[in-house]
Amino acid sequence: MKAGAITRRNGWTKCLLGVAGVILVGIALLGCKGPEQVDKNVVRTIKWTKLASGTAVQERRIAGVVEPVQMSELSFEVAGRIQKLHARRGDRVKAGDMIAELDREPFKLRLRHAEAEVSAALAVFKEEAENLQRQRTLFKDGWIAKARLESALAGHDAALSQLRARRAQLELRRRDLKLSVLRAPFDGVISKKTIEAFEEVATGQAIFELNGEGDLKVSLRVPPALITRLEQGQGVAVHFPTQGSVTLAGVVAEIGTRAETANAFPITVRLRGRSKSLRAGMTAEVVFDFGRVGASHRGLMVPMSAILSGRGQDYHVFRFDPATSTVSSAEIEIEGFHEKEIQIAGDLRPGDIIATAGVEFLTEGQKVRLMGDQAPYGEGAKK
């Protein structure tokens, strides 16, 4: 990810990426701290805001990384020493092209040894088979006891098992010889090479990364509050900060069901269309548009500093009662984010006054005084 590209957008993307983390982690830490033991006879002055209905665009921008839809790390399925590399980083290859090979002489020697063991096991088996046939004839004519026939049968079965094992070993040696040559599984471009000729490689050790030349995707992580609002097939817009005005349509293709780093969920956006300037590894900004929230919606927009977390997933704000000059806790639900504001729902309505700072130090029924130089929320900077 290129930090410079995001910085040039005046911190827009960086701010959006931090909103969910600040809410779910920062608020939780404040909530865990617990309310300060306050003398209720002391009147605290609070910063405040008056709730107002309005229209807010529910748009989130999250940064991700461009990747090819078809991508694979290539490795040998057998260990050995690199004899020759037939491809370099940036080379275009076709499916089936040889791109590397190990020193094949050790594999050929092991193959010849396996062939010799099969020949020896086959000779033993033939001898045991002939012996079994003789013992059956002698037993039929009454010349030997049954125990001798059973011994010959056991020898025959043991020789047959050994022959089968040697033949299986021979097939493995043939397979190893074939796998000492690494071929491209699909058409693409070699994007990475991690080894040089004559180096020893282990089984499964990646030596090339092959990127398909087809469609591209964007991999990103979204906060928990957003993951429940996403659906497979949902349309998005994708901007590319380093590519000027390049914007492509995309569709949510994969949604992770398990949180990863920073409690965020991985998702994949498949790009519709292609730009010649795009390359794997570039930074992308995925724009999620959830429509608009207006007066007809139960949600209200409040500053994040007004929210206090309780136990578990409970969140509260402190509402001011003008009749008694006290504050009381009102439980809310967090429904969405817009820049530094949070969309909430609960037992609140436009016109209610809530505290916007120091909420972790307020208590139920505490007497407060409104800060006189704080303008109502949403009314600008008027006094």
C-alpha positions as CSV (number, residue, x, y, z in Angstrom):
1,M,0.0,0.0,0.0
2,K,1.4,3.5,-0.9
3,A,1.0,5.8,2.1
4,G,1.8,8.8,0.0
5,A,-1.2,8.3,-2.2
6,I,-3.6,8.3,0.7
7,T,-1.9,11.3,2.3
8,R,-2.5,13.3,-0.9
9,R,-6.2,12.8,-0.4
10,N,-5.9,15.0,2.8
11,G,-6.2,12.0,5.1
12,W,-9.7,11.1,3.7
13,T,-9.0,7.4,3.4
14,K,-6.9,7.2,6.5
15,C,-9.7,8.8,8.5
16,L,-12.3,6.4,7.2
17,L,-10.2,3.4,8.0
18,G,-9.8,4.5,11.6
19,V,-13.5,5.3,12.3
20,A,-14.6,1.7,13.1
21,G,-11.5,1.0,15.2
22,V,-11.9,4.2,17.2
23,I,-15.5,3.4,17.9
24,L,-15.3,-0.3,18.8
25,V,-11.9,-0.1,20.6
26,G,-11.7,3.5,21.9
27,I,-15.2,3.6,23.2
28,A,-14.9,0.2,24.8
29,L,-11.7,1.3,26.6
30,L,-13.5,4.3,27.9
31,G,-16.4,2.2,29.0
32,C,-14.2,-0.3,30.8
33,K,-12.7,2.6,32.8
34,G,-16.0,3.2,34.6
35,P,-17.6,6.4,35.8
36,E,-15.7,8.6,38.1
37,Q,-16.9,8.9,41.7
38,V,-18.5,12.3,41.6
39,D,-20.2,14.4,44.3
40,K,-23.7,14.9,42.9
41,N,-23.9,18.2,44.6
42,V,-21.1,19.6,42.3
43,V,-22.6,21.0,39.1
44,R,-20.4,20.0,36.2
45,T,-20.3,22.1,33.0
46,I,-20.6,20.0,29.9
47,K,-20.1,20.4,26.2
48,W,-23.4,19.6,24.4
49,T,-25.1,19.2,21.1
50,K,-28.7,19.3,20.0
51,L,-29.8,16.4,17.9
52,A,-31.1,17.4,14.5
53,S,-32.6,15.3,11.7
54,G,-31.0,15.8,8.3
55,T,-29.7,14.0,5.3
56,A,-26.4,12.2,5.5
57,V,-24.7,10.3,2.7
58,Q,-23.8,6.8,3.9
59,E,-20.6,6.4,2.0
60,R,-17.5,4.6,3.2
61,R,-14.1,4.5,1.5
62,I,-11.7,1.7,2.4
63,A,-8.3,1.2,1.0
64,G,-7.2,-2.2,-0.5
65,V,-4.7,-3.7,-2.8
66,V,-5.1,-4.7,-6.4
67,E,-4.4,-8.4,-7.1
68,P,-4.9,-10.7,-10.1
69,V,-7.9,-13.0,-9.9
70,Q,-5.7,-15.9,-10.9
71,M,-2.5,-16.0,-8.9
72,S,-0.3,-18.9,-7.7
73,E,3.0,-19.4,-5.9
74,L,4.9,-22.1,-7.9
75,S,7.1,-24.6,-6.2
76,F,8.6,-28.1,-6.8
77,E,6.9,-31.1,-5.3
78,V,10.3,-32.7,-4.8
79,A,13.5,-31.4,-3.2
80,G,16.7,-31.0,-5.2
81,R,19.2,-28.5,-6.6
82,I,18.2,-26.0,-9.3
83,Q,19.8,-26.9,-12.5
84,K,18.4,-24.2,-14.7
85,L,15.8,-21.4,-14.6
86,H,14.0,-20.8,-17.8
87,A,12.0,-17.7,-16.7
88,R,12.7,-14.4,-15.1
89,R,10.6,-11.8,-13.4
90,G,8.4,-10.0,-15.9
91,D,8.4,-12.9,-18.4
92,R,5.1,-13.9,-20.0
93,V,4.6,-17.7,-20.1
94,K,2.0,-20.0,-21.5
95,A,0.4,-23.0,-19.7
96,G,2.7,-26.0,-19.9
97,D,5.9,-23.9,-20.5
98,M,9.0,-25.2,-18.7
99,I,10.1,-22.5,-16.3
100,A,12.6,-24.3,-14.1
101,E,14.3,-27.7,-13.7
102,L,16.2,-29.5,-11.0
103,D,19.3,-31.5,-11.4
104,R,17.7,-34.7,-12.9
105,E,20.6,-37.1,-12.5
106,P,19.8,-38.1,-8.9
107,F,16.2,-38.8,-10.0
108,K,17.3,-40.9,-12.9
109,L,19.6,-43.0,-10.6
110,R,16.8,-43.6,-8.1
111,L,14.6,-44.6,-11.0
112,R,17.1,-47.2,-12.3
113,H,17.5,-48.5,-8.7
114,A,13.7,-48.9,-8.4
115,E,13.6,-50.7,-11.8
116,A,16.3,-53.1,-10.6
117,E,14.3,-53.8,-7.4
118,V,11.2,-54.6,-9.4
119,S,13.2,-57.1,-11.6
120,A,14.6,-58.8,-8.5
121,A,11.1,-59.0,-6.8
122,L,9.6,-60.3,-10.0
123,A,12.2,-63.1,-10.2
124,V,11.5,-64.1,-6.6
125,F,7.8,-64.1,-7.3
126,K,8.1,-66.3,-10.3
127,E,10.2,-68.8,-8.3
128,E,7.6,-68.8,-5.5
129,A,4.8,-69.3,-8.0
130,E,6.5,-72.3,-9.6
131,N,7.2,-73.8,-6.1
132,L,3.5,-73.3,-5.1
133,Q,2.5,-75.1,-8.3
134,R,4.8,-78.1,-7.5
135,Q,3.6,-78.3,-3.9
136,R,0.0,-78.4,-5.1
137,T,0.7,-81.3,-7.4
138,L,2.6,-83.2,-4.7
139,F,-0.2,-82.6,-2.2
140,K,-2.8,-83.7,-4.6
141,D,-1.0,-87.0,-5.2
142,G,-0.5,-87.5,-1.5
143,W,3.3,-87.1,-1.4
144,I,3.4,-84.1,1.1
145,A,1.5,-82.9,4.1
146,K,-0.9,-79.9,4.1
147,A,1.5,-77.8,6.2
148,R,4.1,-77.9,3.5
149,L,1.5,-76.7,0.9
150,E,0.4,-73.9,3.3
151,S,4.1,-72.8,3.7
152,A,4.5,-72.6,-0.1
153,L,1.3,-70.6,-0.3
154,A,2.6,-68.1,2.3
155,G,5.9,-67.7,0.5
156,H,4.0,-67.0,-2.8
157,D,1.8,-64.4,-1.1
158,A,4.8,-62.7,0.5
159,A,6.6,-62.5,-2.8
160,L,3.5,-61.1,-4.5
161,S,3.2,-58.3,-1.9
162,Q,6.9,-57.5,-2.2
163,L,6.5,-57.2,-6.0
164,R,3.5,-54.9,-5.7
165,A,5.4,-52.7,-3.2
166,R,8.5,-52.5,-5.6
167,R,6.2,-51.6,-8.5
168,A,4.6,-48.8,-6.5
169,Q,8.0,-47.5,-5.6
170,L,8.9,-47.5,-9.2
171,E,5.9,-45.4,-10.1
172,L,6.8,-42.9,-7.4
173,R,10.4,-42.6,-8.9
174,R,8.9,-42.0,-12.3
175,R,6.7,-39.4,-10.9
176,D,9.6,-37.7,-9.1
177,L,11.6,-37.5,-12.3
178,K,8.6,-35.9,-14.0
179,L,8.2,-33.4,-11.2
180,S,11.8,-32.4,-11.4
181,V,10.6,-30.1,-14.2
182,L,8.4,-27.1,-13.2
183,R,5.8,-26.0,-15.7
184,A,3.4,-23.0,-15.8
185,P,-0.1,-24.1,-14.8
186,F,-1.8,-21.3,-16.7
187,D,-1.0,-18.3,-18.9
188,G,0.4,-15.3,-17.0
189,V,3.3,-13.1,-16.0
190,I,6.1,-14.1,-13.6
191,S,5.8,-11.4,-10.9
192,K,8.3,-12.7,-8.4
193,K,11.4,-14.9,-8.4
194,T,12.9,-15.9,-5.1
195,I,15.8,-18.3,-6.0
196,E,18.8,-18.6,-8.3
197,A,20.3,-21.5,-10.3
198,F,22.3,-24.1,-8.4
199,E,20.6,-23.4,-5.1
200,E,19.0,-26.2,-3.1
201,V,15.2,-26.1,-2.7
202,A,12.9,-27.9,-0.4
203,T,9.6,-29.5,-1.3
204,G,6.9,-26.8,-1.5
205,Q,9.4,-23.9,-1.3
206,A,8.0,-21.1,-3.5
207,I,10.4,-20.0,-6.2
208,F,8.0,-18.1,-8.5
209,E,4.8,-16.2,-8.3
210,L,2.7,-16.3,-11.4
211,N,-0.1,-13.8,-12.0
212,G,-2.8,-14.4,-14.5
213,E,-3.3,-11.8,-17.2
214,G,-7.1,-11.9,-16.9
215,D,-9.4,-10.0,-14.5
216,L,-8.2,-8.1,-11.4
217,K,-9.6,-7.9,-7.9
218,V,-9.2,-5.8,-4.8
219,S,-8.5,-7.3,-1.4
220,L,-9.4,-5.3,1.7
221,R,-10.6,-5.6,5.2
222,V,-13.7,-4.0,6.6
223,P,-14.8,-3.2,10.3
224,P,-17.4,-5.4,12.1
225,A,-20.0,-2.6,11.9
226,L,-19.8,-2.6,8.1
227,I,-19.6,-6.3,7.4
228,T,-23.3,-7.0,8.2
229,R,-24.3,-4.4,5.6
230,L,-22.5,-6.1,2.7
231,E,-23.8,-8.7,0.4
232,Q,-22.3,-10.8,-2.4
233,G,-23.0,-9.2,-5.7
234,Q,-23.3,-5.7,-4.2
235,G,-22.0,-3.0,-6.6
236,V,-19.2,-0.6,-5.6
237,A,-17.0,2.0,-7.2
238,V,-13.2,1.6,-7.1
239,H,-10.8,4.5,-7.4
240,F,-7.1,4.3,-7.9
241,P,-5.3,7.3,-6.3
242,T,-2.0,6.8,-8.1
243,Q,-3.8,6.6,-11.5
244,G,-5.5,10.0,-11.5
245,S,-9.0,9.8,-12.7
246,V,-9.2,6.0,-13.2
247,T,-12.4,4.6,-11.7
248,L,-13.9,1.2,-12.3
249,A,-17.1,-0.5,-11.3
250,G,-16.7,-3.5,-9.0
251,V,-18.8,-6.1,-7.3
252,V,-18.4,-7.8,-3.9
253,A,-17.3,-11.3,-4.7
254,E,-16.2,-12.8,-1.4
255,I,-17.1,-11.9,2.2
256,G,-15.0,-13.4,5.0
257,T,-16.8,-14.9,8.0
258,R,-13.9,-14.8,10.4
259,A,-12.2,-11.6,11.7
260,E,-8.5,-11.2,11.2
261,T,-6.1,-8.4,12.1
262,A,-7.6,-5.5,14.1
263,N,-10.9,-7.4,14.3
264,A,-11.6,-6.6,10.6
265,F,-13.1,-9.0,8.1
266,P,-11.5,-9.8,4.7
267,I,-13.5,-9.2,1.5
268,T,-12.8,-9.4,-2.2
269,V,-14.1,-7.0,-4.8
270,R,-14.0,-8.2,-8.4
271,L,-13.4,-5.4,-10.9
272,R,-15.6,-5.1,-13.9
273,G,-13.5,-3.8,-16.8
274,R,-9.8,-3.3,-17.1
275,S,-7.4,-0.4,-17.4
276,K,-4.0,-0.8,-19.1
277,S,-2.4,1.3,-16.4
278,L,-3.4,-1.0,-13.5
279,R,-0.9,-3.4,-12.0
280,A,-1.0,-5.9,-9.2
281,G,0.1,-4.4,-5.9
282,M,-1.4,-0.9,-6.6
283,T,-3.5,0.9,-4.0
284,A,-7.2,1.1,-4.6
285,E,-10.1,2.8,-2.7
286,V,-13.4,0.9,-2.6
287,V,-16.4,3.2,-2.2
288,F,-19.4,1.6,-0.5
289,D,-22.6,3.7,-1.0
290,F,-25.4,2.8,1.4
291,G,-27.7,5.5,0.2
292,R,-28.9,8.5,2.2
293,V,-30.2,8.8,5.7
294,G,-32.9,11.6,6.2
295,A,-35.7,12.6,8.5
296,S,-37.7,9.6,7.5
297,H,-35.0,7.3,8.9
298,R,-34.9,6.5,12.6
299,G,-31.2,7.2,12.7
300,L,-29.6,10.4,14.1
301,M,-26.1,11.6,13.5
302,V,-24.0,12.4,16.6
303,P,-20.2,13.0,17.2
304,M,-18.3,9.9,18.2
305,S,-17.2,11.6,21.5
306,A,-20.8,11.5,22.7
307,I,-20.9,7.7,22.9
308,L,-20.1,5.6,25.9
309,S,-19.8,1.8,25.9
310,G,-21.3,-0.3,28.6
311,R,-21.1,-4.1,29.2
312,G,-20.8,-6.3,26.2
313,Q,-22.0,-4.5,23.0
314,D,-24.1,-1.9,24.9
315,Y,-23.7,1.8,24.0
316,H,-25.1,4.9,25.7
317,V,-25.4,8.7,25.5
318,F,-26.2,11.1,28.3
319,R,-29.3,13.1,27.6
320,F,-29.9,16.5,29.3
321,D,-33.2,17.3,30.9
322,P,-33.8,21.1,30.9
323,A,-36.5,20.8,33.6
324,T,-34.2,19.4,36.2
325,S,-30.8,20.3,34.7
326,T,-29.7,16.7,35.1
327,V,-28.4,14.0,32.7
328,S,-29.7,10.5,32.3
329,S,-28.3,7.6,30.3
330,A,-30.1,6.5,27.0
331,E,-29.2,3.2,25.4
332,I,-28.5,3.4,21.7
333,E,-27.6,1.2,18.7
334,I,-24.8,2.1,16.3
335,E,-26.1,1.8,12.7
336,G,-23.4,3.4,10.6
337,F,-20.6,5.9,10.1
338,H,-20.1,9.1,8.1
339,E,-16.7,10.7,8.5
340,K,-16.4,11.7,12.2
341,E,-20.2,11.3,12.9
342,I,-22.0,8.1,13.9
343,Q,-25.5,7.2,12.9
344,I,-27.4,6.0,16.0
345,A,-30.9,4.8,16.9
346,G,-32.7,4.5,20.2
347,D,-35.1,6.4,22.5
348,L,-34.0,9.8,21.2
349,R,-35.6,12.4,18.9
350,P,-34.5,15.6,17.1
351,G,-34.2,18.4,19.6
352,D,-32.8,16.3,22.5
353,I,-29.6,17.7,24.0
354,I,-26.8,15.2,24.7
355,A,-23.3,15.6,26.3
356,T,-20.5,15.4,23.8
357,A,-17.3,15.3,25.9
358,G,-16.3,13.7,29.2
359,V,-19.2,11.3,29.1
360,E,-17.1,8.7,30.9
361,F,-17.2,11.0,34.0
362,L,-20.9,11.6,34.1
363,T,-23.4,9.6,36.3
364,E,-27.1,9.0,36.2
365,G,-29.1,11.9,37.6
366,Q,-26.0,14.2,37.9
367,K,-26.7,17.9,37.8
368,V,-24.9,19.7,35.0
369,R,-24.7,23.1,33.4
370,L,-24.5,23.6,29.6
371,M,-21.4,25.3,28.4
372,G,-22.5,28.7,27.2
373,D,-20.2,29.0,24.2
374,Q,-21.2,25.7,22.6
375,A,-23.4,26.0,19.6
376,P,-26.2,23.4,19.0
377,Y,-25.0,20.6,16.8
378,G,-25.7,21.1,13.2
379,E,-26.3,24.8,13.5
380,G,-22.7,25.9,12.6
381,A,-20.6,28.1,14.9
382,K,-23.3,30.6,15.9
383,K,-23.4,31.7,19.5
